[in-house]
C-alpha cells in the first residue's frame, strides 16, 4: 500500500508539468459512517452513526481545451490522494484513496462558485477481516473483528457538492459536503462496505491567472436516438470462508434519447445470470441457498430499467433503476407476507414488502428493485467498453466488465 501511495503522490506532483492551467487543493474533512448491521455488531451501537471519521486530501486539477469539458460549463479534470481515519483504529482502521474527479461549476460569480465534484477511484484499507480475525475463529463469534471489509483493495466513489469563496491572488476557500462509498463489489466477502457522509474545508491555490476558455466548440447534436447492446461478465463471492467465486454476467439492450449535450435518458431490458444460485456442495455449506434448483433455473433474472446517463464526450456515466419481471430467487427468500406453494417455494408478485436498506444482506431479500452504476467509453467501429456495478441499493451484488455495440 505504501508503494501505491508513493506512485500516486509522484503523479500528482508531476501532472502540472503537462498542464497549462493548473490549480492545487488541500482540504481536511470529517464525517460519520451510516449505520449498518455488521458495523453495528462490531461497535455495539445499534442504529447509530459511527463517527467521527476524519481525513485529508491533496488534489491537482487542470483544464484542457476539450469540447467535452466545454459542454460542462468549462469543467476541469483532476487527480487526488486522500486519507480517511474511519473512527476506530482497532476494528475499522484507515483508508488511502487515490482517485480521479471532474470539477463542474454550476454557478460562477466573482466572489462565489457553486459546483459538483464527482469522482471514482480506489480505497486501500488497513483493516479487513483477514487481519482482525484470529486463526481458527469465525468472525461471527468475535466482537473485536472487522465484519465489513474482506479485501485491502476496494472501489471508491467520492461524490460531493462544493462552494468556493475566492480570496485574492489566486487563493480561495472551498467548502464541500458529500457521500463517500468504499466497497469491493462483492468480489471478496465480507463486503458490507462503508457509506460515509461528511464535509470538508480547505484552501485552493491557482499559481497563474486563469481565464475560462471561450466555449465555441460545443457538441452539436445531430442524432437524437441511440441504441446499445452490451454483454458484461464478472464474478462474486457469497460466504467469506468458502473463498469460492461464482460466475456472473449480464446482457443489456437499451434505447436512449439525447436530451442535451451532457445528458441522455434511456430505457432497456436487462438479463442477469448469477452462478451462486446453483445448488452445490461447498466446504462450509453456506454459499448456496438450500432450496435452489440444481439445473440453474434460479440463476436467471430479467428486468426493465430506467437509465438516466451523463455524457462527457465519448464517455457516459449512468445510474440505472430497474424492476425485476422474472426473478425466481425471490421465491427462495424469507418473507412475512407470501403464499406458500405445494413444493415449498414462496409465491410472490412483482412488488412485495421488504427492507429496502438491508436488501441483499445476508438473511434479507434482494427485493424487486435493482440498481446499476454503468460506465462506458466509445471506441471506433461503433464499439464501446463498459464497467458495471449491479446492486440492491446499498449492497453490491457483482461487478462486471464487457463490450458492446451502438447504433
N, C-alpha and C positions, 0 to 999 in steps of 0.2 A: 504494500500500500504506500510506503514511503517513496518507492520508485515512481509510482504513478503521480504522486503529488509533485515531485521534482520536475517531471516531464511537463506537466500542465503549467506549472509556475514559469518554466522557461518559455513555453509557447505564449503565455500571457504577456511576458515582457518583450518578446521578440516581435509580436504582431504589429506594434506601431511602426516598425521599420518598413512595413509593406503597405501601410495605410496613409492616405493623405490627410485625413480628417479624423482625429482620434481623441477620445477622452477616457478618463480613469474614474473609477468609483470605489470608495472604501466605505463599508457600512457595517453596523452592528445590529443584531436582531435578537428578539425574544419571542417566545410563543408557548403553546401548550399542545399536547398530543390528544386527539379526540379519544373519548372512552372506547374501549374495545374489550371483548371478552377475555382475551389472553393477557393483555396488558393489565386489566383489572385483577385477574387472578395473581399475577406476579407481584403487584404492588399492594394488593389488599385494599383497593379503592374502587368499590363497585359504583359504576356510573359516574365517576369523577374524572375530570380532565387531569392529565399528567403534565406537570409544569413545575418550575419554569424550564423550558428548553431554550438554550441561548447559543449564539454563534456570531460569526462574522463572515465577510465576503469581500473579495477583491475582484473587480471586473474591468475589462477593457472593451470599449465599443468603437466601431468605425463605420463610416458612411460611404460605401462605394456608389458610384453613379450608375445604379441598375434600375431598369424600368420597373421591375417587380417591387422595389422599395419606394419608388415614386408613387406607385398605386396606393401605398400605405402611408400617405401623408409624409413622405420623405423619412421613412423609418431608418433605423440603424441596426446593425448586427453586432454581436459581441460574444466573448467567451468569459467565463467566470470560474473562480475557485472559491468554494465556500466550506464552512465548518459548522457542524451542529453538535452541541453538547445536549444529549437527549434527556436529561433530567435525573438520571440515576446511574452513576458510574459503575455500580456493581452489576446491574442487570441490563440496562439499555446502552450504556457506553456512549460513543460518539460516532459521527459520520463525516467523511470528507467527500465533497460534492463538486466535481468538475462538470460543467455543462455549457451549452450554447444557448443564446437567447436572442430575441428580437425586441427592440425598444420602439414602441409605436406611440407617438404623440397624438393624442386626441384633440387637445386644446393647447395652443401655443401662444402665450402672451409675453410681453417684455419682462414681467415680474412673476410669472406663474406658468407652469406646464403641468398638464394632466395627461396621463397615458397608461398603457398596458405594457407589461413585460413578461410574455410567455416564454418558457424555456423547456429544454429536455436534455437529460444527461445521465450520469451515473452517480451512485452513492456507495461508497466503500465504508462499511460499518465495522466497528471494533468488537462488538459483542453479538454472537449468534448462539443458537442452542448448542452448537458443536464445542464451543469453548466455555460454556457455562453449565453443562450437564456432566457430572462425574461419570466415569466409565462404569457401565453396568447398571445405570439408573435410567428410568423413564422420566421425562420432564413433567409428566402428569403427577408424579409422586413428590415433586420438589416445589418449594416456594421460591428458592433462590436460583432460578433458571430462566433463560430467555426463551419464551414460547412464541415470539412473534416473528423472528427473522431466522432463516435457515442458511443463508449464504452471505459471504463477505460482499460480493458484487450484487448490486441492486439497481433498478431503474430509478430515476429521479425526475420528478415533474414539479418545477417551481413556477407557479402562476400568480402574478401579483398586479395590483393597481398601484400607481405611484403618483405623488405630487412632487413638484420640484420648484424651489424658490431660488432664482438667480440672485447672487450677492453682488460681486464685482470682479472684474478682471479674470473672467473665465471660471470663477468659483461659484458653486451653487450647493444648496442643501436639499437632498432628496429624502422623502418620507414615503414608505410604502406599506401595504398590508396584503396578505395573500394566503394561498393554500400550497403546502409543500408535501408531496407524496413520495414515500420510499417503499418499494416493493420489488420482488424478483419475478413477478408474473407467474407464480406457482411452478416455476422451473425446478425449484428446490423447496421442500417443505421443512419446517412450517413456514407459512407465508401470510401471516396476518397483516404485516406491514405497519407503517406509521402514517397517519394523516395529521400533519402539523398545521395549525392555524396561527399565524404570527404577523408581526410587523417589524420594520427596521427603520433606522435613521442613519444618515451618513453624510459624506461630503463627496462632491463630484468636481473634477477639475479638467478643463479643456485647455491644453497648453498653447493653442493657437486660436486666433479668431476664426470662428466658423460661421458660414452663411448657408442657409438651406439652398440646395440646388434648385434651379428653375425646373418645375415639373412639366416639361414639354413632351416627354417621351413616355406617356402612359399607355397602357394596353388598350388596343382597340378591339371591342367585342364584335366579332363577325358571325360566329355561330353560337346561338343561344342554348342549344341542346347537345348533350354528350351522353354516350352510352359506354359503360365499362363492364368488362367481365374479368374476374380475378380468381386465382387459386393460391392459397397460402397454407403452409404446414408448419407444425411445431410439436411441442411435447409438454407434458405436465407430470408432476408427482402428486400423490394423494396423501399417503401416510409417511411421516418423516423417517421412520425406522426401516420401512421396506426398501427405500432407496431405489424404487422402481419407477422408470419413466415410461409413460404411455403416449403413443402417437395420437396427435390431434390435428385436424385440418378443417378448412372451410372453403366454400365456393360462393362467390358473390356476383350477382347480376343487378346492375343499378342504372337508372337514368337520372341525369342532372340538368337542371335549368340554371344557366349562368345569369344570375340576377344582377351582378355587379362585377367590377374588375377584381374585387377581393373576396367575393362570396358566391357560392352556388348552393342550391337546395336540391336534394335528390331523395329518391325512394327506391327500395330494391328488395330482392329476395335473398336470404342467406341460408345456406345449407351447412350444418356443422356435423363433424364426426369426432367423437371423444372416445378413444380406446379404453379408457379406465372403466367403462360401464360394460365390459365383457366379464362374466363371472369366471374366475380362475383362482388357482391356489397361489397364495403368496406366503412369505416366510412368517409374517405375523398375522396373517389372515384378517387384515383390517383395510386393505387397499380398496377392495371392491364391495359394492352393495350385494348383500347375500341373495337378494331376490332377482338380480339381473339375469337376463337370458343369455345362455352360452352361445347362441347364434349371432350375437352382436346387434340384435334388433333395437336394443335400448341405447345404442351408441349414436343414433341419428337424431338430429333435431332440424326443424325447418321453421323459419320465421320471416316476418316482414319488418322493415325498419325505415324510419325517417332519418335522413342523412344530411344534416347541415355541415358544410365544409368551407374552410377559408382557403383562398388561393394566393400563393406567393410565387408568381412566375410559373415554373414547371412543377412546383411543389404544392401539394394540398395537405391540409390537416383537418380532420373532422372528428366529431363526437356523435356517434350514432345511437339512436334509441330504438329498440326492437321489441316485438311481441312474438312469442312462440305460437305457431299454429299447430305444429306437430312436435310433441315433447313427451315421449314415453317415460322419461326419467321422473316426471312429476308424480306418476302413479306408484313410484317406489319410495317417495319421500314422506316423512311424518306429516300428519295433518289432523287437526281437531274436527274439521267440518268437511267430510268427504264420504261418499257412499262406498262401502266395501263390496267388491265383486266376488264371484264364487271362487275364482282362482287365487284369492288372497291379495290381489293388487287393488289399489285405490282407483276411483273413477272421478277425476277432477275435470272441470271445464277449462276453457281457455283462461279465464280470470278467476282467481281464488285468493283467499286471505293468506298472508304470510308476513314475516318480519322483514321489512324492506332493508333495514340497515345491517341485518345479520345474514342476508341472503348469500348462499354459497359457503358459509362457515360450516364446520363440522357439526352435524346434527340438526342443521336448519335447511329448509327447502331452498333451491335456487330461485324459485319464483317464475312468474310469467314474463317479467321484464328483463331484458339483457341490454347491455351497453357495449360499445366498442370505441376505442381510440384507433383511428386509421390514418397512417402517414403514407403518402405516395409521391413518387418522383417520376416524371415522364422522360422516356428515352426516345431516340429516333425510331422510325418504322412503327409508330403507333403502339409502342410497348411502354409499360411502366413497371417499376418495382415498388413493393409495399411492405410495410410492417404494421401488424395489428395487435391489439391487446384486448381480448374479449373478457368481459367482467359481468358480474351481477352487482351493479352499483359500486360499492367499495371493495368487493372481493374479486380478484382477478382469477379467471378460470385457466386461460393459457395465452401464450404469446406465440405469434406465427410470423413467418417471412414468406413472401411469394412474388408472383409475377402476373401481369395481366395485359389486356389489350383494350384500347379505347377507340371510339369512333366519333 
